[in-house]
């Protein structure tokens, strides 16, 4: 009888531990229709900004702490929001062309989180691999998570992804036609 009680107790502890472990690890899908990604690119004479859509994504949590995630970005959705009419259509088309993101051959970009370090209340230092135009580079950024929302701000060097058009790092004599290498991505996620 003692052996039966002991065996039952061990099984109960193992079952409880398994359930507790499962409950503490969770993958939460991102609600793409409620999430936004805005971009801002800079040139000598000003800047342009717009949006780009998330195709899919999820965040991973362990013990209610951010632990990872991955995202697919729909590059065909590049949209300029600070221009109208022909100027907007021309810039959208140029950004989608091979001069910039070549969306015909590279319709998606991807970010895979590889390391997360808590850096404060609801704040994390995040490292990941960003793939644009088939080229993958390490990317560091900060992310804040609160409730079912998260925000992140990334500064991306486009030249690391073979997006060199108008870059004074590669072309001389551009003067006021130069486009800065870095652009910003501001991400607001709902999951």
BAFI-3210 file (N, C-alpha, C; in Angstrom, 3 decimals, decimal comma, padded with zeros to 6 digits):
// residues 191
n [1|2|3|4|5|6|7|8|9|10|11|12|13|14|15|16|17|18|19|20|21|22|23|24|25|26|27|28|29|30|31|32|33|34|35|36|37|38|39|40|41|42|43|44|45|46|47|48|49|50|51|52|53|54|55|56|57|58|59|60|61|62|63|64|65|66|67|68|69|70|71|72|73|74|75|76|77|78|79|80|81|82|83|84|85|86|87|88|89|90|91|92|93|94|95|96|97|98|99|100|101|102|103|104|105|106|107|108|109|110|111|112|113|114|115|116|117|118|119|120|121|122|123|124|125|126|127|128|129|130|131|132|133|134|135|136|137|138|139|140|141|142|143|144|145|146|147|148|149|150|151|152|153|154|155|156|157|158|159|160|161|162|163|164|165|166|167|168|169|170|171|172|173|174|175|176|177|178|179|180|181|182|183|184|185|186|187|188|189|190|191]
n.u [000,825|001,933|003,822|002,165|000,909|003,151|004,065|001,859|001,934|004,427|003,862|001,836|003,258|005,093|003,275|002,085|004,331|004,943|002,647|002,833|005,245|004,550|002,525|003,976|005,465|004,877|003,641|002,670|000,583|000,889|-001,448|-001,915|-003,535|-004,070|-001,666|001,146|003,698|005,888|007,938|010,821|012,765|015,786|017,134|019,495|018,058|015,747|013,124|011,262|008,318|006,389|004,324|004,435|003,350|002,843|003,096|002,971|003,542|004,950|005,338|007,434|007,162|008,571|007,915|006,339|008,006|009,532|010,984|011,623|010,881|009,399|009,029|007,352|007,576|005,649|006,939|005,888|003,974|004,907|004,407|004,103|003,425|003,636|003,392|001,425|-000,617|000,989|003,634|003,733|003,081|005,252|007,451|006,732|006,811|009,527|010,810|010,023|011,342|014,277|016,342|016,024|014,347|013,616|011,141|009,841|011,475|012,080|009,774|009,283|010,467|012,305|012,407|014,066|014,152|016,934|018,127|017,259|017,363|016,376|015,966|014,925|011,875|009,408|010,952|013,298|016,472|017,136|018,291|018,619|018,152|017,938|016,511|016,702|016,137|017,254|019,576|021,112|021,556|022,856|020,885|020,321|018,105|015,678|012,908|009,663|007,264|003,938|001,110|-000,977|000,477|003,290|006,221|008,739|011,814|013,812|016,931|018,073|020,695|020,642|022,477|023,757|022,140|022,339|021,146|021,829|021,340|021,703|023,423|025,906|028,038|028,822|028,694|030,098|029,811|027,042|025,876|023,210|021,441|021,897|021,051|020,578|022,187|021,023|017,770|014,651|012,627|009,604|007,758|004,608|003,022|000,266|-000,936]
n.v [-001,192|001,229|001,523|001,881|004,311|005,965|005,728|006,803|009,403|010,288|010,145|012,075|014,397|014,533|014,816|017,283|018,959|018,760|019,887|022,452|023,353|023,351|025,260|027,537|028,131|029,751|030,434|033,227|034,258|037,010|039,560|040,433|042,247|044,215|045,178|047,386|048,513|051,033|052,985|055,082|056,938|058,696|061,580|063,944|066,296|065,997|063,795|060,698|058,817|055,920|052,954|049,397|046,084|043,457|040,053|037,694|036,537|035,883|035,843|034,516|033,326|032,666|031,703|033,985|035,913|037,610|035,630|035,008|035,019|035,466|036,959|037,714|039,890|041,662|042,652|043,623|045,368|047,900|051,259|054,660|057,358|060,099|061,459|062,261|061,288|061,293|061,628|060,045|057,503|057,178|057,104|054,867|052,866|053,030|052,295|049,658|048,615|047,119|048,877|049,453|047,555|045,352|043,816|042,053|039,813|039,358|039,086|038,953|039,802|038,903|038,535|037,019|036,393|035,900|036,155|037,268|039,670|040,671|044,110|045,925|047,029|045,462|045,789|044,946|043,936|043,068|040,664|039,674|038,015|039,627|039,412|040,646|041,048|038,533|038,561|038,126|039,623|040,370|042,007|044,464|045,653|047,434|046,291|046,688|045,235|045,024|043,949|042,742|043,834|045,038|046,973|048,040|049,463|049,872|050,517|050,380|049,506|049,900|049,302|046,974|045,091|045,060|047,335|049,942|052,227|055,645|056,025|057,710|056,386|054,667|055,921|058,694|062,291|062,823|064,833|066,916|064,911|062,652|059,759|058,739|055,962|054,568|053,582|053,920|051,608|051,360|049,515|048,365|046,006|043,789|041,106]
n.w [000,000|000,839|-001,174|-003,416|-002,788|-002,703|-005,392|-006,735|-005,758|-006,793|-009,563|-009,669|-008,971|-011,124|-013,267|-012,568|-012,647|-015,370|-016,513|-015,426|-016,582|-019,312|-019,293|-018,772|-020,988|-023,933|-027,184|-028,880|-031,394|-033,660|-034,257|-037,290|-038,703|-036,877|-036,126|-036,728|-038,975|-039,446|-041,601|-042,054|-044,142|-044,862|-046,484|-047,874|-048,332|-046,830|-045,805|-046,150|-045,441|-044,466|-044,632|-044,039|-044,437|-042,046|-042,690|-041,270|-037,888|-034,628|-031,061|-028,557|-025,268|-022,082|-018,878|-018,651|-019,717|-022,377|-024,895|-027,496|-031,049|-034,334|-037,580|-040,629|-043,289|-045,608|-048,401|-050,765|-050,029|-049,544|-048,823|-049,346|-047,209|-046,961|-049,287|-052,241|-055,068|-058,290|-057,396|-055,075|-056,160|-057,903|-056,089|-054,506|-056,492|-057,205|-054,790|-054,676|-056,805|-058,426|-057,819|-055,165|-053,060|-054,652|-054,987|-056,697|-057,039|-054,390|-052,438|-049,723|-046,452|-043,516|-039,969|-037,373|-034,039|-032,020|-029,532|-026,302|-023,793|-020,658|-019,835|-018,144|-016,538|-018,270|-020,547|-023,123|-024,400|-027,605|-029,924|-033,284|-036,477|-039,457|-042,587|-045,780|-049,186|-049,632|-048,144|-045,035|-041,904|-038,647|-036,198|-033,778|-031,282|-029,272|-027,340|-026,056|-023,945|-023,041|-021,523|-024,024|-026,073|-027,977|-028,623|-030,889|-032,009|-034,751|-036,283|-039,429|-041,570|-044,802|-046,806|-046,115|-047,103|-049,779|-050,864|-052,342|-053,807|-054,427|-052,287|-050,556|-049,588|-051,513|-053,959|-055,626|-055,716|-055,369|-053,922|-053,039|-053,674|-052,321|-050,401|-047,139|-045,501|-043,336|-042,256|-040,472|-038,673|-037,132|-034,946|-033,982|-032,224|-031,879|-030,033]
ca.u [000,000|002,835|004,421|001,132|000,751|004,384|004,042|000,822|002,443|005,465|003,174|001,129|004,266|005,581|002,203|001,955|005,512|004,797|001,615|003,364|006,237|003,826|001,776|004,892|006,035|003,738|003,843|001,494|000,572|000,644|-002,638|-001,320|-004,438|-004,086|-000,277|001,638|005,122|006,116|009,342|011,208|014,063|016,306|018,024|020,098|017,068|014,534|012,829|009,973|007,855|005,261|003,980|004,681|002,493|003,306|002,387|002,741|004,502|004,610|006,282|007,556|007,339|008,880|007,648|005,788|009,083|009,842|012,109|011,927|009,824|009,765|008,089|007,492|007,120|005,203|007,642|005,066|003,023|005,567|003,458|004,543|002,279|003,839|003,213|000,161|-000,667|002,094|004,872|003,616|003,155|006,632|008,331|006,362|007,352|010,990|011,190|009,758|012,186|015,585|017,203|015,862|014,043|013,437|010,072|009,439|012,286|012,176|008,501|009,198|011,633|012,051|013,173|014,021|014,801|017,870|018,518|016,501|017,881|015,590|016,772|014,148|010,476|008,749|011,875|014,225|017,474|016,844|019,164|017,956|018,647|017,039|016,774|016,109|016,728|018,024|020,781|020,808|022,513|022,461|020,229|020,044|017,095|014,968|011,487|008,878|006,071|003,009|-000,170|-000,973|001,086|004,743|006,757|010,172|012,367|015,028|017,657|018,582|021,625|020,159|023,572|024,092|021,201|022,529|020,279|022,867|020,936|021,802|024,250|027,197|029,065|029,204|028,702|030,615|029,185|025,585|025,527|021,909|020,657|022,300|020,089|021,339|022,187|020,131|016,356|014,012|011,403|008,913|006,831|003,618|002,440|-000,847|-000,950]
ca.v [000,000|002,381|001,623|002,417|005,734|006,623|005,770|007,754|010,737|010,608|010,420|013,355|015,461|014,601|015,375|018,692|019,649|018,827|020,883|023,775|023,720|023,653|026,498|028,662|028,385|030,059|031,165|034,065|034,798|038,438|039,920|041,275|043,325|045,239|045,586|048,302|048,748|052,266|053,187|056,447|057,022|060,070|062,056|065,230|067,364|065,723|062,398|060,139|057,796|055,129|051,735|048,110|045,142|042,170|038,921|036,788|036,715|035,382|036,089|033,387|033,715|031,642|032,275|035,320|036,798|037,470|034,715|034,859|035,374|035,579|037,781|037,790|041,206|041,665|043,756|044,165|046,328|049,188|052,332|055,981|058,066|061,549|062,005|061,909|061,305|060,740|061,581|058,865|056,313|057,059|056,658|053,483|052,015|053,020|051,506|048,241|048,217|046,543|049,914|049,383|046,285|044,276|042,976|040,999|038,641|039,206|039,626|038,906|039,964|038,112|038,797|035,923|036,773|034,860|036,331|038,296|039,939|041,708|045,311|046,818|046,618|045,289|046,184|043,890|044,110|041,954|040,405|038,806|037,967|040,284|039,032|041,507|040,746|037,297|038,757|038,089|040,297|040,518|043,273|044,688|046,676|047,331|045,964|046,801|044,391|045,366|043,312|042,029|044,721|045,186|047,970|047,921|050,476|049,361|051,343|049,391|049,970|049,277|048,853|045,600|044,235|045,368|048,445|050,981|053,348|056,972|056,017|058,378|055,423|053,900|056,761|060,042|063,401|062,842|066,121|066,922|063,746|061,506|059,149|058,149|054,500|054,046|053,946|053,501|050,804|051,436|048,406|048,254|044,678|043,334|039,645]
ca.w [000,000|000,875|-002,504|-004,312|-002,456|-003,133|-006,860|-007,134|-005,439|-007,778|-010,841|-009,543|-009,019|-012,507|-014,092|-012,224|-013,179|-016,829|-016,820|-015,072|-017,585|-020,549|-019,123|-018,663|-022,309|-024,792|-028,426|-029,116|-032,749|-033,813|-035,032|-038,325|-039,129|-035,837|-035,900|-037,760|-039,162|-040,199|-041,972|-042,375|-044,794|-044,813|-047,542|-047,532|-048,409|-046,061|-045,489|-046,564|-044,517|-044,933|-043,918|-044,667|-043,716|-041,543|-043,279|-040,147|-036,815|-033,294|-029,980|-027,636|-023,876|-021,079|-017,554|-018,904|-020,134|-023,796|-025,109|-028,917|-031,984|-035,744|-038,333|-042,076|-043,744|-047,005|-049,061|-051,859|-049,460|-049,262|-049,094|-048,900|-046,632|-046,889|-050,635|-052,889|-056,523|-059,072|-056,600|-054,220|-057,011|-058,395|-055,011|-054,181|-057,553|-057,132|-053,616|-054,986|-057,935|-058,109|-057,238|-053,710|-052,407|-055,624|-054,442|-057,639|-056,714|-052,935|-051,939|-048,269|-045,576|-042,315|-038,762|-036,409|-032,796|-031,595|-028,128|-025,595|-022,454|-019,967|-019,586|-017,289|-016,426|-019,577|-021,615|-023,511|-025,445|-028,504|-031,063|-034,244|-037,848|-040,392|-043,979|-046,806|-050,492|-049,539|-047,352|-043,609|-041,027|-037,248|-035,915|-032,364|-031,057|-027,999|-027,452|-024,828|-023,968|-021,972|-021,820|-025,316|-027,061|-027,939|-029,539|-031,167|-032,903|-035,372|-037,243|-040,379|-042,598|-046,038|-047,672|-045,740|-047,818|-051,192|-051,256|-052,374|-054,650|-053,833|-051,084|-050,724|-049,192|-052,700|-055,155|-055,425|-056,432|-055,252|-053,306|-052,365|-054,117|-051,490|-049,485|-046,033|-045,479|-042,306|-042,193|-039,228|-038,633|-035,838|-034,966|-032,919|-032,367|-031,026|-030,084]
c.u [000,873|003,460|003,436|000,947|001,973|004,428|003,021|001,290|003,514|004,831|002,457|002,104|004,792|004,530|002,039|003,119|005,418|003,771|002,122|004,353|005,554|003,126|002,702|005,586|004,891|004,190|002,555|001,552|000,249|-000,607|-002,189|-002,220|-004,493|-002,687|000,185|003,164|005,232|007,613|009,573|012,617|014,486|017,210|018,531|019,039|015,787|014,363|011,506|009,608|006,652|005,034|004,386|003,959|003,250|002,453|002,036|003,770|004,011|005,715|006,266|007,848|007,679|008,732|007,179|006,837|009,371|011,091|012,485|010,767|010,331|008,642|008,393|006,844|006,796|005,816|006,837|004,106|003,664|004,670|003,999|003,325|002,445|003,734|001,853|000,346|000,532|003,389|004,881|003,788|004,571|007,573|008,010|006,953|008,865|011,474|011,003|010,669|013,508|016,571|017,170|015,601|013,698|012,331|009,579|010,196|012,356|010,911|008,362|010,547|011,286|012,949|012,968|014,810|015,668|018,272|017,716|017,072|017,006|016,487|016,050|012,732|009,837|009,653|012,902|015,231|017,373|017,903|018,431|018,655|017,577|017,462|015,982|016,853|017,650|019,306|020,399|021,938|021,949|021,896|019,976|019,027|016,485|013,509|010,856|007,627|005,208|001,639|-000,068|-000,408|002,600|005,148|008,254|010,573|013,702|015,629|018,395|019,504|021,295|021,282|024,026|023,218|021,224|021,514|021,169|022,484|021,031|022,650|025,590|028,347|029,599|029,327|029,171|029,752|027,671|025,062|024,171|020,984|020,953|021,165|020,909|021,176|021,188|018,699|015,772|012,812|010,849|007,747|005,920|002,871|001,278|-000,871|-002,000]
c.v [001,262|002,609|002,242|003,914|006,522|006,770|006,778|009,186|011,179|010,942|011,766|014,524|015,637|015,229|016,865|019,502|019,788|019,863|022,288|024,248|024,119|024,996|027,714|029,006|028,588|030,828|031,924|034,632|036,299|038,641|040,934|042,437|044,464|045,792|046,499|048,344|050,018|052,393|054,673|056,416|058,474|060,349|063,435|066,325|067,084|064,247|061,990|059,057|057,066|053,912|050,520|047,080|043,917|041,080|037,905|037,084|036,109|035,770|034,881|033,912|032,490|032,303|033,720|036,355|036,556|036,613|034,574|035,316|035,387|036,295|037,698|039,099|041,122|042,872|044,369|045,234|047,681|050,326|053,639|056,745|059,581|062,226|061,579|061,884|060,655|060,644|060,342|057,596|056,090|056,552|055,210|052,520|051,906|052,180|050,001|047,714|047,623|047,573|049,845|047,940|045,127|043,300|041,898|039,707|038,348|039,782|039,638|039,223|039,214|038,580|037,625|036,350|035,612|034,965|037,479|038,432|040,998|042,896|046,323|046,306|046,632|045,641|045,082|044,404|042,871|041,883|039,459|038,834|038,548|039,908|039,948|041,205|039,518|037,401|038,862|038,731|040,360|041,919|043,348|045,808|046,481|047,015|046,126|045,960|044,772|044,830|042,490|042,894|044,758|046,265|047,735|049,014|049,958|050,418|050,359|050,069|049,229|048,727|047,441|044,591|044,513|046,384|049,687|052,223|054,667|057,055|056,692|057,489|054,660|054,745|058,167|061,061|063,458|064,164|066,049|065,802|062,515|061,079|058,465|056,636|053,924|054,494|053,353|052,616|050,916|050,455|048,457|046,949|044,490|041,818|039,086]
c.w [000,000|-000,495|-003,508|-004,061|-002,933|-004,651|-007,366|-006,883|-006,437|-009,122|-010,798|-009,631|-010,435|-013,414|-013,834|-012,788|-014,682|-017,221|-016,530|-016,123|-018,880|-020,437|-019,110|-019,980|-023,291|-026,036|-028,729|-030,531|-032,754|-034,663|-036,085|-038,733|-038,114|-035,544|-037,022|-037,776|-039,995|-040,460|-042,214|-042,932|-044,909|-046,004|-047,133|-047,458|-047,630|-045,756|-046,137|-045,577|-045,081|-044,065|-044,737|-043,804|-043,213|-042,198|-042,196|-039,074|-035,524|-032,323|-029,052|-026,237|-023,038|-019,722|-017,670|-019,269|-021,608|-023,974|-026,579|-029,772|-033,401|-036,488|-039,818|-042,516|-045,225|-047,716|-050,205|-051,355|-049,140|-049,730|-048,513|-048,390|-046,600|-048,258|-051,181|-054,395|-057,186|-058,268|-055,691|-055,052|-057,536|-057,306|-054,618|-055,210|-057,495|-055,947|-053,869|-056,097|-057,466|-057,568|-055,709|-053,270|-053,347|-055,255|-055,403|-057,328|-055,215|-052,285|-050,415|-047,628|-044,300|-041,180|-037,818|-035,181|-032,320|-030,126|-027,532|-024,187|-021,796|-019,620|-018,698|-017,225|-017,817|-020,759|-021,853|-024,536|-026,318|-029,605|-031,993|-035,580|-038,759|-041,809|-044,899|-048,099|-050,432|-048,746|-045,878|-042,817|-039,616|-037,033|-034,413|-032,241|-029,676|-028,263|-026,082|-024,989|-022,777|-022,373|-023,093|-026,440|-026,884|-028,937|-029,706|-032,135|-033,418|-036,272|-038,143|-041,390|-043,889|-046,906|-047,338|-046,480|-049,322|-051,719|-051,223|-053,173|-053,867|-052,585|-051,357|-050,228|-050,402|-053,966|-054,813|-056,164|-056,333|-054,699|-052,622|-052,824|-053,248|-050,559|-048,391|-046,001|-044,480|-042,518|-040,921|-039,509|-037,225|-035,885|-033,743|-033,145|-031,400|-031,166|-029,147]
res [x|x|x|x|x|x|x|x|x|x|x|x|x|x|x|x|x|x|x|x|x|x|x|x|x|x|x|x|x|x|x|x|x|x|x|x|x|x|x|x|x|x|x|x|x|x|x|x|x|x|x|x|x|x|x|x|x|x|x|x|x|x|x|x|x|x|x|x|x|x|x|x|x|x|x|x|x|x|x|x|x|x|x|x|x|x|x|x|x|x|x|x|x|x|x|x|x|x|x|x|x|x|x|x|x|x|x|x|x|x|x|x|x|x|x|x|x|x|x|x|x|x|x|x|x|x|x|x|x|x|x|x|x|x|x|x|x|x|x|x|x|x|x|x|x|x|x|x|x|x|x|x|x|x|x|x|x|x|x|x|x|x|x|x|x|x|x|x|x|x|x|x|x|x|x|x|x|x|x|x|x|x|x|x|x|x|x|x|x|x|x]
***
